[in-house]
Amino acid sequence: MIHPRDAAVISFDCYGTLIDWQLGARAAVEAIPELSEVDTNALIARRLEVELEVEHEYYRPYDQVLAISVQRTAAEFGVELDEATARSFSDSIANWPPFPDAGGFLKRLATVGTPLTILSNVTRASLAVSVQKLGGTFDQLVTAEDVRSYKPDHDHWQALYKSRDIRPDQQLHIAGSIAHDIRAATELGANTVWVRRFHEPIPDDVQPDLIVQSLAELGDYWRLHYSR
């Protein structure tokens, strides 16, 4: 794996890597009275699958994707949500919290001097709120709103390479999702770190350069192996 100081850019996925989307989404679901009798774990898992389906229909802003996905998922569980309630779920993204290790890790990483980027499926407005919570230490943000498509499509990465005039092997991408990020980045030839926060099964068909359980573990790994 490329040394962090030798990378042309270090990029991150945001939600699931830096921001705890599971905790935020759960709180938003539990705040909807109509869903109080629904199995929350099952609904959250299914909503993520429906979100992917909605994203690949055609480009919609991510707040609309969230609202539609929770409406469709609730309907599968026998609950009809009105548009205002669905919007309350999509608006909750502003309240989704950072992982406890994210802020400190980013502050330490900023001292390395390598440009830091986020590649995200959300809108620029939503991402700006999350970046403020993280400390605002990023040099570049590439969103679905910019490229008009959603990861795992390669458009985020291609936009990054074009804007910085770099090759994929000069990128170090850090992400928590195999499906949205690690597989796509690996296909393109980027260096990858999978932050496996939720102990997901390790797939046979993708080989990240490094697997860690947290950003704190990644920081410790770098200090041990890359101190110079």
C-alpha positions in Angstrom: 0.0 0.0 0.0 1.2 3.5 -0.8 2.7 5.6 2.0 0.2 8.3 3.1 2.8 11.0 2.4 3.5 9.6 -1.1 -0.2 9.6 -2.2 -1.3 12.4 -4.4 -4.6 12.4 -2.5 -6.2 10.6 0.4 -9.9 10.2 -0.2 -12.7 9.1 2.1 -16.2 7.9 1.9 -18.1 9.9 4.5 -21.2 8.1 5.8 -20.2 4.8 7.3 -16.5 5.8 7.5 -16.5 9.2 9.2 -20.2 9.7 10.0 -22.2 7.0 11.8 -25.0 6.7 9.4 -26.4 3.6 11.2 -26.8 5.4 14.5 -28.3 8.4 12.8 -30.7 6.5 10.6 -31.8 4.3 13.5 -32.6 7.4 15.6 -34.5 8.9 12.6 -36.5 5.7 12.1 -37.3 5.4 15.9 -38.6 9.0 15.8 -41.3 8.1 13.3 -44.4 7.0 15.3 -45.9 5.1 12.4 -42.9 2.7 12.5 -43.0 2.0 16.2 -44.4 -1.6 15.7 -42.0 -2.4 12.9 -38.8 -4.5 13.4 -36.3 -1.6 13.3 -33.3 -3.8 12.4 -35.1 -5.4 9.5 -36.4 -2.1 8.2 -33.0 -0.4 8.3 -31.4 -3.3 6.5 -34.0 -3.4 3.8 -34.1 0.4 3.4 -30.4 0.4 2.5 -31.2 -2.2 -0.3 -34.1 -0.1 -1.5 -31.8 3.0 -1.5 -29.5 1.3 -4.0 -32.5 0.5 -6.2 -33.7 4.1 -6.1 -30.2 5.5 -6.9 -29.9 3.3 -10.0 -33.3 4.3 -11.5 -32.1 7.7 -12.5 -30.3 10.6 -10.8 -32.3 12.3 -8.0 -30.7 14.4 -5.2 -29.9 12.3 -2.2 -32.4 13.9 0.1 -35.1 12.6 -2.4 -33.5 9.2 -2.5 -33.6 9.0 1.3 -37.3 10.1 1.4 -38.4 7.7 -1.3 -36.4 4.8 0.1 -38.0 5.1 3.6 -41.5 5.4 2.0 -41.1 2.3 -0.2 -39.5 0.3 2.6 -42.2 1.2 5.1 -44.8 0.2 2.5 -43.2 -3.2 2.3 -43.7 -3.5 6.0 -47.3 -2.5 5.7 -47.0 1.1 6.8 -47.8 4.2 4.6 -45.7 7.3 5.3 -46.8 10.7 4.0 -44.3 13.0 2.2 -43.7 15.2 5.3 -42.8 12.2 7.4 -40.5 10.9 4.7 -38.8 14.3 4.4 -38.3 14.3 8.2 -36.2 11.1 7.7 -34.2 12.6 4.9 -33.7 15.8 6.9 -32.2 13.8 9.7 -28.9 13.5 7.9 -28.0 16.8 9.5 -28.1 15.1 12.9 -26.1 12.0 12.0 -23.0 12.0 14.3 -19.4 11.5 13.6 -17.7 8.3 14.8 -15.8 9.1 18.0 -12.4 8.4 16.3 -13.0 10.5 13.2 -12.2 14.0 14.3 -8.9 13.2 16.0 -7.8 10.9 13.2 -8.4 13.7 10.6 -6.6 16.3 12.6 -3.5 14.0 12.9 -3.8 13.1 9.2 -3.9 16.8 8.2 -0.3 17.1 9.5 0.9 14.7 6.9 0.4 17.3 4.2 -1.4 15.1 1.6 -4.6 16.7 0.2 -7.7 15.2 1.7 -10.9 14.6 -0.3 -14.4 13.2 0.3 -16.2 11.2 -2.4 -19.8 11.0 -1.3 -23.3 10.1 -2.6 -25.0 13.0 -0.7 -25.8 16.6 -1.8 -23.2 19.3 -1.3 -25.4 21.0 1.3 -25.8 17.8 3.4 -22.1 17.1 3.1 -21.1 20.6 4.2 -23.0 20.1 7.5 -21.2 16.8 8.2 -17.8 18.3 7.2 -18.4 21.1 9.8 -18.9 18.4 12.4 -15.7 16.7 11.4 -13.7 19.8 11.6 -13.7 21.0 8.0 -10.2 19.7 7.1 -10.9 18.7 3.5 -9.3 20.2 0.4 -12.0 18.9 -2.1 -15.5 17.4 -2.0 -16.9 15.3 -4.8 -20.6 14.5 -4.5 -23.3 12.8 -6.5 -24.7 16.2 -7.0 -21.5 17.1 -8.9 -21.2 14.0 -11.1 -25.0 13.2 -11.4 -24.5 9.6 -10.5 -24.0 7.4 -7.5 -21.2 5.2 -6.3 -20.3 2.4 -7.0 -20.4 4.0 -10.5 -16.9 5.3 -11.3 -17.8 8.9 -11.9 -16.7 10.2 -8.5 -13.3 8.7 -9.0 -13.0 9.9 -12.6 -13.9 13.4 -11.6 -11.2 13.3 -8.9 -8.5 12.0 -11.3 -9.4 14.6 -13.9 -9.4 17.5 -11.5 -6.1 16.6 -10.0 -4.5 15.1 -13.1 -3.5 11.9 -11.3 -3.5 8.2 -11.9 -5.6 5.8 -9.8 -2.5 4.2 -8.3 -1.7 7.7 -6.8 -4.9 7.7 -4.7 -5.4 6.2 -1.3 -9.1 5.6 -0.7 -10.4 4.9 2.8 -14.0 3.7 3.1 -16.4 1.6 5.2 -18.4 0.1 2.3 -17.3 -2.7 0.1 -20.3 -2.3 -2.2 -20.2 1.5 -2.6 -16.4 2.1 -2.5 -13.8 -0.5 -2.0 -14.9 -2.7 -4.9 -15.0 0.3 -7.3 -11.7 1.8 -6.1 -10.0 -1.6 -6.5 -11.4 -2.1 -10.0 -9.8 1.3 -11.0 -6.5 0.4 -9.4 -6.5 2.7 -6.4 -4.9 1.8 -3.1 -7.6 1.0 -0.6 -8.2 0.7 3.2 -11.5 -1.0 4.3 -12.6 0.3 7.7 -14.7 -2.7 8.6 -16.5 -1.1 11.5 -19.5 -3.4 11.6 -17.6 -6.7 11.3 -19.2 -7.5 7.9 -18.2 -10.7 6.2 -15.0 -10.4 4.2 -15.8 -11.1 0.5 -13.7 -13.5 -1.6 -13.7 -11.3 -4.7 -12.3 -8.1 -3.3 -8.8 -7.6 -1.8 -8.3 -4.3 0.0 -4.7 -3.4 0.6 -5.5 -3.1 4.3 -8.5 -4.0 6.6 -8.9 -2.3 9.9 -11.8 -2.1 12.4 -11.6 1.6 13.1 -9.8 4.8 12.1 -8.0 4.6 15.5 -6.6 1.3 14.4 -5.5 2.7 11.1 -3.7 5.5 12.8 -1.9 3.1 15.0 -1.0 1.0 12.0 0.5 3.9 10.2 2.5 5.0 13.2 3.9 1.5 13.6 4.7 0.8 10.0 5.2 4.3 8.4 7.0 6.3 11.0 9.9 8.2 9.5 
